[in-house]
Amino acid sequence: MRIGVFLLAAQFPGSTAGEVLSQVAAWVEAAEEAGFDDVWFAEHHFMSYGVCPSAITLAAHALGRTRCIGVGTAVSVLSAWHPVALAEQAAMLHHLSGGRFTLGVGRGGPWLELEVLGTGVERYERGFAEALDLLCAALSGERVAAEGEFFRFREVEMVPAARMRPVVACTSEATLALAAARRLPLLLGMHIGDEEKAALLRTYAALDLVGGPPAGHVAAAAGFVGDSTEEAVKELKRAMPGWLEPGLAGYAAVDGRPRPPRNIAEYVDFLTRVHPVGDADLCAERILATAEATGLRHLILMVEGGGPGRTLENIRRLGAEVLPKVKGPAADTAGPGSVSSPPAPASD
């Protein structure tokens, strides 16, 4: 099992964006000290749900502050980036970190950043496959050119060049099919349970015409440990709505289409019932149950649900009380020097 930390840079009431980002940097160091395998950052624009508009920039900062923990983006929004520019930055981080960086990308949504950043809703709706193929070509270690609907340029040499395999966030069958056709690992969200994750992975396997070893899929889950399960659940149900209500309301569509409604109380209840939220034994049981039900061997835990004042303690307690139950006796001595391998999806 690989267990990581997933940081949204969530802005809870009473915190400024600058304070949140400073705390996130400290949490990264705590995750390495606690023995986690990796830490992943989300990208959001113009909203308090997550105040990190460039996951790859935050990843660079994290790599500079750490020695051995893997670092990834979950995700960089490909619809808002030029694929070659993103590949250039990923290649730099790959070399500077000694292979500790994993690029995760996603289609994103029809949100306001498409207008502000100038990529447009058409590329979101029709251009994801083209952008993904160009990204993969730019991370193949070879020269790259484009002659498509959205990208056209003469052949260039990628400098620096790197051979890397991105992870792809999947929330639809169309994106799953794109990833499977390219044998790219999936990143599955925390909004679905084990049965849905297992079904998506079965579909992926059926679409994978090449076969071979597992693709190194990753799944996100809420992770929160308390003295008792009852107290942990109460704590999240008390804290999370104050962040989620204004945070999720920040999603503004680029073309005025209505935003799908979400019942915050039901969503938080789902997270506490399905994910590793509870005492240490229950957290470990749910992680292992997910691995058994889905075959997944790489989970990243969203640890910020209790608010900024609780996140550092949560990371440390998950490392001390839960990781040894999941990863075996070797995790008892986990520390800054114990995690030496880069995230599985990246390759030289």
C-alpha positions as CSV (number, residue, x, y, z in Angstrom):
1,M,0.0,0.0,0.0
2,R,1.0,3.6,-0.8
3,I,-0.7,6.2,1.4
4,G,-0.5,9.9,0.7
5,V,-1.9,13.2,1.8
6,F,-4.2,15.2,-0.4
7,L,-4.2,18.9,0.2
8,L,-6.8,21.2,-1.3
9,A,-5.5,24.4,0.4
10,A,-9.0,24.8,1.8
11,Q,-9.9,28.3,3.1
12,F,-12.0,28.0,6.2
13,P,-13.8,31.0,7.7
14,G,-11.4,33.3,9.5
15,S,-8.3,32.4,7.4
16,T,-6.8,34.4,4.6
17,A,-5.5,32.7,1.5
18,G,-1.9,33.6,2.4
19,E,-2.3,32.0,5.8
20,V,-3.7,28.9,4.2
21,L,-0.8,28.5,1.8
22,S,1.8,29.0,4.6
23,Q,0.0,26.3,6.6
24,V,0.0,24.0,3.6
25,A,3.8,24.3,3.3
26,A,4.1,23.2,7.0
27,W,1.7,20.3,6.5
28,V,3.9,19.0,3.7
29,E,6.9,18.8,6.0
30,A,4.7,17.1,8.6
31,A,3.5,14.5,6.1
32,E,7.1,13.6,5.3
33,E,8.0,13.3,9.0
34,A,4.9,11.2,9.6
35,G,5.9,8.6,7.0
36,F,3.4,9.3,4.2
37,D,4.5,8.2,0.8
38,D,3.5,11.3,-1.1
39,V,1.5,14.5,-1.0
40,W,-0.8,15.8,-3.7
41,F,-2.1,19.3,-4.4
42,A,-5.4,20.4,-6.1
43,E,-5.8,23.4,-8.4
44,H,-8.7,25.8,-8.2
45,H,-9.3,29.3,-9.5
46,F,-11.2,32.3,-8.0
47,M,-12.7,30.3,-5.0
48,S,-12.2,29.6,-1.3
49,Y,-12.8,25.8,-1.8
50,G,-9.1,25.7,-2.6
51,V,-6.8,28.8,-2.8
52,C,-4.1,27.1,-4.9
53,P,-4.4,28.3,-8.6
54,S,-1.3,26.4,-9.7
55,A,-0.8,23.0,-8.3
56,I,2.5,22.6,-10.1
57,T,3.9,25.7,-8.5
58,L,2.9,24.5,-5.0
59,A,4.4,21.1,-5.9
60,A,7.7,22.8,-6.8
61,H,7.7,24.6,-3.4
62,A,7.0,21.3,-1.6
63,L,9.8,19.5,-3.4
64,G,12.2,22.2,-2.3
65,R,11.2,21.8,1.3
66,T,11.4,18.0,1.5
67,R,13.9,15.3,0.9
68,C,12.2,12.1,-0.1
69,I,8.4,12.2,-0.1
70,G,6.7,12.0,-3.5
71,V,4.8,15.1,-4.7
72,G,2.0,15.2,-7.2
73,T,-0.8,17.3,-8.7
74,A,-4.3,16.2,-8.2
75,V,-4.9,17.8,-10.5
76,S,-3.5,20.4,-12.8
77,V,-6.5,21.5,-14.9
78,L,-5.4,20.6,-18.5
79,S,-8.2,22.6,-20.0
80,A,-6.7,25.8,-18.5
81,W,-3.1,25.1,-19.5
82,H,-1.1,24.8,-22.7
83,P,0.0,21.1,-22.7
84,V,3.5,21.8,-23.8
85,A,4.0,24.5,-21.1
86,L,2.7,22.1,-18.5
87,A,5.0,19.4,-19.8
88,E,8.0,21.7,-19.6
89,Q,7.4,22.4,-16.0
90,A,6.7,18.8,-15.1
91,A,10.0,17.8,-16.8
92,M,11.9,20.4,-14.8
93,L,10.4,19.1,-11.5
94,H,11.1,15.5,-12.5
95,H,14.8,16.3,-13.0
96,L,15.2,18.7,-10.1
97,S,13.5,16.3,-7.6
98,G,15.3,13.1,-8.8
99,G,12.0,11.6,-10.0
100,R,9.8,12.5,-7.0
101,F,7.2,14.4,-9.0
102,T,4.0,12.9,-10.6
103,L,1.8,15.0,-12.9
104,G,-1.9,14.5,-12.5
105,V,-4.2,16.2,-14.9
106,G,-7.9,16.5,-15.4
107,R,-10.5,17.9,-17.8
108,G,-11.8,20.3,-15.2
109,G,-15.2,21.9,-15.7
110,P,-16.9,24.7,-17.7
111,W,-15.8,27.2,-15.1
112,L,-14.8,30.9,-15.2
113,E,-11.1,30.3,-15.6
114,L,-11.6,29.2,-19.2
115,E,-12.8,32.7,-20.0
116,V,-10.3,34.6,-17.8
117,L,-7.3,32.5,-18.9
118,G,-8.4,32.5,-22.5
119,T,-8.5,28.8,-23.3
120,G,-12.3,28.8,-23.9
121,V,-15.1,26.4,-23.3
122,E,-14.7,24.8,-26.7
123,R,-11.4,23.3,-25.7
124,Y,-12.9,22.0,-22.5
125,E,-15.8,20.4,-24.4
126,R,-14.0,19.1,-27.5
127,G,-10.3,19.4,-27.0
128,F,-9.4,17.3,-24.0
129,A,-8.2,14.3,-26.0
130,E,-6.1,16.5,-28.3
131,A,-4.6,18.2,-25.2
132,L,-3.9,14.9,-23.5
133,D,-2.2,13.4,-26.5
134,L,0.0,16.5,-26.9
135,L,0.9,16.4,-23.2
136,C,1.9,12.7,-23.5
137,A,3.9,13.5,-26.7
138,A,5.7,16.3,-24.9
139,L,6.5,13.9,-22.0
140,S,7.7,11.1,-24.3
141,G,11.3,12.4,-24.4
142,E,11.0,13.0,-28.1
143,R,10.6,16.0,-30.3
144,V,7.0,17.3,-30.6
145,A,4.8,19.1,-33.2
146,A,1.1,19.7,-33.5
147,E,-1.4,20.0,-36.3
148,G,-4.8,19.8,-34.6
149,E,-7.9,21.8,-34.1
150,F,-6.6,23.6,-31.0
151,F,-2.8,23.3,-31.2
152,R,-0.7,23.9,-34.3
153,F,3.1,24.5,-34.3
154,R,6.3,23.3,-36.0
155,E,8.4,20.5,-34.5
156,V,10.4,21.5,-31.5
157,E,12.8,19.8,-29.1
158,M,11.6,19.5,-25.5
159,V,14.3,21.0,-23.3
160,P,14.5,19.5,-20.7
161,A,13.1,16.3,-22.0
162,A,11.6,13.7,-19.6
163,R,9.8,10.4,-20.0
164,M,6.8,10.7,-17.7
165,R,3.3,9.2,-17.6
166,P,0.6,11.5,-16.3
167,V,-2.3,10.4,-14.1
168,V,-5.7,11.3,-15.3
169,A,-8.6,12.3,-13.1
170,C,-11.7,10.4,-14.1
171,T,-15.3,11.4,-13.4
172,S,-16.9,10.3,-16.7
173,E,-17.0,7.2,-19.0
174,A,-15.6,9.4,-21.8
175,T,-12.5,10.4,-19.8
176,L,-12.1,6.8,-18.6
177,A,-12.0,5.6,-22.2
178,L,-9.4,8.1,-23.1
179,A,-7.2,7.1,-20.3
180,A,-7.6,3.4,-20.9
181,A,-6.8,3.7,-24.6
182,R,-3.5,5.4,-23.6
183,R,-2.8,3.1,-20.6
184,L,-2.7,6.1,-18.3
185,P,-3.4,5.6,-14.6
186,L,-6.6,6.9,-13.2
187,L,-7.1,9.3,-10.3
188,L,-10.5,8.5,-8.7
189,G,-12.3,11.1,-6.6
190,M,-13.6,11.0,-3.0
191,H,-17.1,11.7,-4.1
192,I,-17.7,8.0,-5.0
193,G,-17.6,4.8,-2.8
194,D,-15.8,1.5,-3.2
195,E,-18.4,-0.1,-5.4
196,E,-18.3,2.7,-8.0
197,K,-14.5,2.8,-7.9
198,A,-14.4,-1.0,-8.5
199,A,-16.8,-0.7,-11.4
200,L,-14.7,2.1,-13.0
201,L,-11.6,0.0,-12.7
202,R,-13.3,-3.1,-14.2
203,T,-14.4,-0.9,-17.1
204,Y,-10.8,0.4,-17.5
205,A,-9.5,-3.2,-17.5
206,A,-12.0,-4.2,-20.2
207,L,-11.0,-1.2,-22.4
208,D,-7.3,-1.8,-21.9
209,L,-6.5,-3.8,-25.1
210,V,-2.8,-4.1,-24.3
211,G,-3.0,-5.7,-20.9
212,G,-0.1,-6.3,-18.6
213,P,0.8,-5.0,-15.1
214,P,-1.7,-2.8,-13.2
215,A,-1.6,0.8,-14.3
216,G,-0.9,2.4,-10.9
217,H,-4.2,3.9,-10.2
218,V,-4.7,6.4,-7.4
219,A,-7.9,7.2,-5.4
220,A,-8.7,10.0,-3.0
221,A,-10.6,9.7,0.3
222,A,-11.3,11.8,3.3
223,G,-9.0,10.8,6.2
224,F,-9.6,12.0,9.7
225,V,-8.7,10.3,13.0
226,G,-10.1,11.0,16.4
227,D,-10.2,9.5,19.9
228,S,-13.4,7.8,19.0
229,T,-15.4,7.4,15.8
230,E,-18.3,9.3,17.3
231,E,-16.1,12.3,18.1
232,A,-14.4,12.3,14.7
233,V,-17.7,12.2,12.8
234,K,-19.1,15.0,15.0
235,E,-16.0,17.1,14.4
236,L,-16.1,16.9,10.6
237,K,-19.9,17.5,10.5
238,R,-19.4,20.6,12.6
239,A,-16.4,22.0,10.7
240,M,-16.8,21.0,7.0
241,P,-20.0,22.8,6.1
242,G,-18.5,26.2,7.0
243,W,-15.9,25.6,4.4
244,L,-17.9,23.8,1.7
245,E,-20.9,26.0,1.6
246,P,-19.1,29.2,0.4
247,G,-16.3,27.2,-1.2
248,L,-18.4,25.1,-3.6
249,A,-20.6,28.2,-4.3
250,G,-17.5,29.7,-5.9
251,Y,-17.9,27.5,-9.0
252,A,-19.1,29.9,-11.7
253,A,-19.9,28.6,-15.2
254,V,-18.2,30.3,-18.1
255,D,-21.3,30.5,-20.2
256,G,-24.0,30.9,-17.6
257,R,-25.1,27.3,-17.4
258,P,-26.5,26.4,-13.9
259,R,-24.1,24.7,-11.5
260,P,-25.3,21.3,-10.4
261,P,-26.7,21.5,-6.8
262,R,-25.1,19.6,-4.0
263,N,-26.6,19.0,-0.6
264,I,-23.6,19.8,1.7
265,A,-25.0,17.9,4.8
266,E,-25.6,14.8,2.7
267,Y,-22.1,15.0,1.2
268,V,-20.4,15.3,4.5
269,D,-22.5,12.5,5.9
270,F,-21.4,10.3,2.9
271,L,-17.7,11.1,3.5
272,T,-17.9,10.2,7.2
273,R,-19.8,6.9,6.5
274,V,-17.6,5.7,3.6
275,H,-14.1,7.0,4.1
276,P,-11.5,6.6,6.8
277,V,-13.1,8.8,9.4
278,G,-13.1,7.6,13.0
279,D,-10.8,6.1,15.5
280,A,-7.5,4.6,14.3
281,D,-8.8,1.1,14.1
282,L,-11.8,2.1,12.0
283,C,-9.6,4.3,9.7
284,A,-7.3,1.4,9.1
285,E,-10.2,-1.0,8.5
286,R,-11.7,1.2,5.9
287,I,-8.4,1.7,4.0
288,L,-7.9,-2.0,3.9
289,A,-11.5,-2.6,2.9
290,T,-11.1,-0.2,0.0
291,A,-8.0,-2.0,-1.1
292,E,-9.8,-5.4,-0.9
293,A,-12.9,-4.2,-2.7
294,T,-11.2,-2.3,-5.5
295,G,-7.7,-3.7,-5.9
296,L,-6.3,-0.2,-5.4
297,R,-3.0,0.0,-3.7
298,H,-2.5,3.8,-3.6
299,L,-4.8,6.1,-1.6
300,I,-4.4,9.8,-0.9
301,L,-6.2,11.2,2.2
302,M,-7.8,14.6,2.3
303,V,-6.8,15.6,5.8
304,E,-8.1,19.2,6.0
305,G,-11.8,18.5,6.9
306,G,-11.4,19.5,10.6
307,G,-10.2,22.9,9.7
308,P,-6.7,24.5,9.8
309,G,-6.3,24.2,13.6
310,R,-6.8,20.5,13.5
311,T,-5.0,19.5,10.3
312,L,-1.4,19.3,11.6
313,E,-2.6,17.0,14.5
314,N,-4.6,14.9,12.0
315,I,-1.6,14.3,9.8
316,R,0.6,13.4,12.7
317,R,-2.0,11.1,14.2
318,L,-2.7,9.4,10.9
319,G,1.0,8.7,10.5
320,A,1.5,7.4,14.1
321,E,-1.8,5.6,14.7
322,V,-3.1,4.5,11.3
323,L,-0.2,4.0,8.9
324,P,1.4,1.2,11.0
325,K,-1.9,-0.7,10.9
326,V,-2.1,-0.4,7.1
327,K,1.5,-0.7,6.0
328,G,2.8,-3.2,8.5
329,P,5.6,-3.1,11.1
330,A,7.9,-1.2,8.8
331,A,5.7,1.9,9.1
332,D,6.4,2.0,12.8
333,T,9.8,3.4,12.1
334,A,8.8,5.5,9.1
335,G,10.4,8.9,9.0
336,P,12.0,11.4,6.7
337,G,14.5,8.8,5.4
338,S,12.1,5.9,5.0
339,V,10.3,6.8,1.8
340,S,12.8,6.6,-1.0
341,S,10.8,5.6,-4.1
342,P,9.1,8.1,-6.3
343,P,5.4,7.9,-7.0
344,A,4.7,4.8,-9.1
345,P,3.2,6.4,-12.2
346,A,6.3,8.4,-13.1
347,S,9.0,6.8,-15.2
348,D,12.4,7.9,-16.6
